[in-house]
Amino acid sequence: MKGSSSLGAAVPVEFQIPEIVMRLLAARGMTPTQIGDFLFPDYVRDLPDPMLMTDMDLAVKRIQEAVARSERVVVYGDYDIDGITASAVLIEALRALGLEVSSYIPDRFEEGYGINEAALERLAREGAQLVISVDCGITSVGEAAWAREHGLSLIITDHHAVGASIPDAEAVLNPKRPGDRYPFKELAGVGVAFKLVQALAIATGRPEAGQEKWLLDLVGMGTICDVVPLIGENRVLASYGLKVLRQTRRVGLKALAGVVGADITSITASQVGFVLGPRMNAAGRLEHAARSLELVLTDDGRRAEEIAGELEELNLARRADQSRIFAAADAQAAQYPDDPVLVLADAQWSHGVVGIVASKLAEKWHRPVLLGQMLGNTVKGSARSIPGFNMVEALRSQEALLERFGGHFFAAGYTLPLERWDNLRLGLNTYYKNSKTGDEQAEAKPEPELSWSDLGMVNLDLVSDLALLEPYGNANPKPLVGLSGLDVERARAVGADGKHLSMRLRDQAGRVIAVIGFGLAERYSDITAGRTISVRGHLDKNEFQGRSSVQMVLS
């Protein structure tokens, strides 16, 4: 596109930043230097010293002792993709040190989230001498005390919100710890695990300098899929992670991409988040996450293809379950039109799937959502929030009602007695109304960052320029574009079930753009040819029969 700007040393000398990108990022609050660093992340420059993290020296020392004593080590992970990738990253790094390492992922349905005492007792009985958690453990005060009392060494690595007390473990790595000097606080669980790997590499020389980058395919996947802010160090890890993923050595990831028809050599953040990630998560949501961990660790091509096929089948089952639960939960949500926080539960809603449904309900209703499964006298579920409302702090305000909870700003999990469920609904809605969020926050929709009254600037060059902002994600959204005064040339429902809206819009100069609204056909059934409308959404490049064109996806 015409118009560009150079930022000196922060930008490769052969590249000029498009002016529209400069203006957009400046409007997001970035200085010229920050814009250059953001668009062109650097692995060496932008990754802080891992030793700045509290207890990192203690963790490295204890692992070196394990190596010297040939101890048996267990990596204790979570059952989502963040925990799976974090487990794999740490397992491979510890095995490179010569350690005998096994994995433990709790059963979502039998054990629930996080470290549990029964699992630690079993691991100790089986000969484990050091347990290292990934993506969990920051609230496991009682479990850490049990491990200490019974002579089982425990290192905790986590990224979730810190509770009132820090567990008494050998080391507790979490940049959110009070007083922690690590400058970036929003790492995913796999990001914290990778910082431990970096620290071990510095101390031991293994992996050799630069070789740890081969772990970034997993680090990038976990970071993208865990919906942490894709800015700062997370943007570096995601960007380099995609580069490594496109040339990954992992037969399992190649097999999974093959099953869904994705080209691993040009994989995008969107495909990781919405295609690969859900399939890796499906095992933990419906059965056990150990299958997904095996997928990323195996070097057996035949076994990789077998697991990839199984994950695809599980994902299809998950989608069917998700659709059923969404319809029922959406109907239940309609019964609470005045509640700014939707607190919904049913005995037939699997708590392995409610997190995804909660996200979709929060998007539809523009409200924080808690979705739970009634299991006898207990409710177990997931919560998803909206901008401006800190979900984990909201749950903390109701801590007296909860048996356990944990998470971060936008996502959390919880368990409580069924008899307290109505009190939780009342308490969270009262908390919301008394908070600074305000009811208007839930209903507010963001204004377009870029707006035009014609299609003169809306071309493939624009789409290419905006692609510099990728990978998109939390805190780095795809730019929202507004188009006004366009004539509807054609509008129709499309898709196997007729749920999607397809339009062809024309400006006064005769320029046209294709528009697709997924799941919006019923909502906008009154749009017909001849009307003049305004639309808002995200721009994509559409490839069809060898031709490229600009397409808007309605939001």
Secondary structure, 3 states (H helix, E strand, C coil): CCCEECCHHHCCCCCCEEHHHHHHHHHCCCCHHHHHHHHCCCHHHHCCCHHHCCCHHHHHHHHHHHHHHCCEEEEECCCCHHHHHHHHHHHHHHHHCCCEEEEECCCCCCCCCCCCHHHHHHHHHCCCCEEEEECCCCCCHHHHHHHHHCCCEEEEECCCCCCCCCCCCCEEECCCCCCCCCCCCCCCHHHHHHHHHHHHHHHHCCCCCCHHHHHHHHHHHHHHHCCCCCCHHHHHHHHHHHHHHCCCCCHHHHHHHHHHCCCHHHCCHHHHHHHHHHHHHHHHHHCCCHHHHHHHHCCCHHHHHHHHHHHHHHHHHHHHHHHHHHHHHHHHHCCCCCCCCEEEEECCCCCCCHHHHHHHHHHHHCCCEEEEEEECCEEEEEEECCCCCCHHHHHHHCHHHCCEEEECCCEEEEEEEHHHHHHHHHHHHHHHHHCCCCHHHHHCCCCCCEEECCCCCCCHHHHHHHHHHCCCECCECCCCEEEEEEEEEEEEEECCCCCEEEEEEECCCCCEEEEEECCCCCCCCCCCCCCEEEEEEEEEEEEECCEEEEEEEEC
